[in-house]
Amino acid sequence: MLFIEYDVTPNGEIELVALINAVEEEGQDPDGSTWMSWRSREFEDDGMGCVAVPPDDLALLEATENAAGLRAIVERIILEDRAGKEAVPS
């Protein structure tokens, strides 16, 4: 499972921190939920700065051969994640 770790500056700028391939030996965590749970406990942002890359987007990333296309996909994934996490429940 691929995760994108990011920060959002006080000015609202997104900074890519890392791409993490969270693979558990022997296939123990195929969806990355154990890794994400650990990450949420260990980091002060409670998971706000990390998103799992959905399988369709991962395939799209792997098929994209130019930097601008990769950047656009990563930005979309992060913006969608952040919007969902910052949404006020009604």
C-alpha positions as CSV (number, residue, x, y, z in Angstrom):
1,M,0.0,0.0,0.0
2,L,1.4,3.4,-1.0
3,F,0.9,6.4,1.3
4,I,1.6,10.0,0.7
5,E,2.8,12.0,3.7
6,Y,2.5,15.7,3.5
7,D,2.4,19.0,5.5
8,V,0.2,22.0,5.0
9,T,2.0,25.3,5.9
10,P,0.2,28.1,7.7
11,N,-0.1,29.8,4.3
12,G,-2.0,26.8,2.9
13,E,0.9,25.5,0.8
14,I,1.2,21.7,0.5
15,E,4.7,20.2,1.0
16,L,5.3,16.6,0.1
17,V,7.2,14.9,2.9
18,A,7.4,11.3,1.7
19,L,6.0,8.5,-0.4
20,I,5.8,5.4,1.8
21,N,5.4,1.9,0.6
22,A,3.9,0.3,3.7
23,V,4.4,-3.4,3.0
24,E,4.2,-5.8,5.9
25,E,6.3,-8.9,5.5
26,E,4.3,-12.0,4.6
27,G,1.3,-9.9,3.5
28,Q,0.0,-9.3,7.1
29,D,-1.2,-5.7,6.3
30,P,-2.4,-5.6,2.6
31,D,-4.5,-2.5,3.0
32,G,-2.0,-0.6,5.2
33,S,-4.5,-0.2,8.0
34,T,-2.0,-1.4,10.7
35,W,0.7,1.0,9.4
36,M,-1.8,3.9,9.3
37,S,-2.9,3.1,12.8
38,W,0.6,3.2,14.0
39,R,1.4,6.4,12.2
40,S,-1.7,8.1,13.6
41,R,-0.6,7.2,17.2
42,E,3.0,8.2,16.7
43,F,2.6,11.6,14.9
44,E,1.1,14.7,16.4
45,D,-1.2,15.3,13.4
46,D,-3.5,12.3,14.1
47,G,-3.3,11.2,10.5
48,M,-4.2,14.6,9.0
49,G,-0.9,14.7,7.0
50,C,-1.1,11.2,5.5
51,V,-3.3,9.5,2.9
52,A,-3.4,6.1,1.4
53,V,-3.3,6.1,-2.4
54,P,-6.3,4.2,-3.8
55,P,-5.6,1.3,-6.2
56,D,-6.9,3.2,-9.2
57,D,-4.8,6.2,-8.5
58,L,-1.7,4.0,-7.9
59,A,-2.2,2.4,-11.3
60,L,-2.5,5.9,-12.8
61,L,0.7,7.0,-11.1
62,E,2.5,4.0,-12.3
63,A,1.3,4.6,-15.9
64,T,2.3,8.3,-15.9
65,E,5.6,9.1,-17.4
66,N,6.1,12.8,-16.9
67,A,6.7,14.9,-13.8
68,A,3.8,17.3,-14.4
69,G,1.3,14.5,-14.7
70,L,2.6,12.8,-11.5
71,R,2.5,16.1,-9.6
72,A,-1.1,16.7,-10.7
73,I,-2.2,13.2,-9.5
74,V,-0.4,13.6,-6.2
75,E,-1.9,17.1,-5.6
76,R,-5.4,15.9,-6.4
77,I,-5.1,13.0,-4.0
78,I,-3.8,15.3,-1.2
79,L,-6.4,18.0,-1.8
80,E,-9.3,15.4,-1.8
81,D,-7.9,13.9,1.4
82,R,-7.5,17.2,3.1
83,A,-11.0,18.4,2.1
84,G,-12.5,15.2,3.5
85,K,-10.6,15.5,6.8
86,E,-11.4,19.2,7.2
87,A,-15.1,18.9,6.3
88,V,-17.4,19.9,9.1
89,P,-20.0,17.2,9.8
90,S,-23.5,18.3,9.4
